[in-house]
Amino acid sequence: MVSRNYLSLIEPEVWVNLASKPRGVRWATSVTPHSTASDPAEVEALKCLEQGTAKLEEGDVEAAKSLYKRSAEIKRNASSLIAAWKESIILQPSSPDAHTNLASAYIISPVSRPDLALHHLEIASSLSPEDPEIAFNLAAVLEATGKLEEALAQYQRSKDYGVERASVHIRNVSAKILGQRVKAAQASETSES
């Protein structure tokens, strides 16, 4: 996701500016080891974004949402994140990372839109079907929306492609599914009595 592709964090208008740089023009660079071109706020926002991604991958949706919100508050609000990622998708519609990042923005928006997040994670998954992190993120959102059977399949796919931490989620989701089946059977028995 984000930690894999830092270039996907560059806003579309920056790409346009970089692409339109005249030939032979050189950017100013530092000659001291202590200078940095990094904006400290941007660094902190990126740190929160990466920590949020790690929490989402661990299945801790609330902690991920909190960290994503912090990231958005530092630099920009969620609606501008959504606009930036939509623009990225217009520029590069076959980018699974852009779709994954837009999905994250929909999750952290003040009015969370898991339906749109799922839509973009499904697109990302179709563009990169063997990407275990996309499968894991898709599973986490499916689980959070109560689509346990689908979540289980995605966690399994994620594990099959090498995400070992998915094993814990497979067990947890399997237990939730079993619990639902037991409840349904008990309800059925009670209604027949």
Salt bridges, closest charged atoms under 4 A:
GLU11 OE2 - ARG76 NH2 3.09
ASP39 OD2 - LYS75 NZ 3.04
GLU57 OE1 - ARG165 NH2 3.11
GLU58 OE1 - LYS55 NZ 3.64
ASP97 OD1 - ARG4 NH2 2.20
ASP115 OD2 - ARG113 NH2 2.65
ASP131 OD2 - ARG4 NH1 2.16
GLU133 OE1 - ARG165 NH2 2.83
GLU143 OE2 - LYS176 NZ 2.63
GLU149 OE2 - ARG181 NH2 2.91
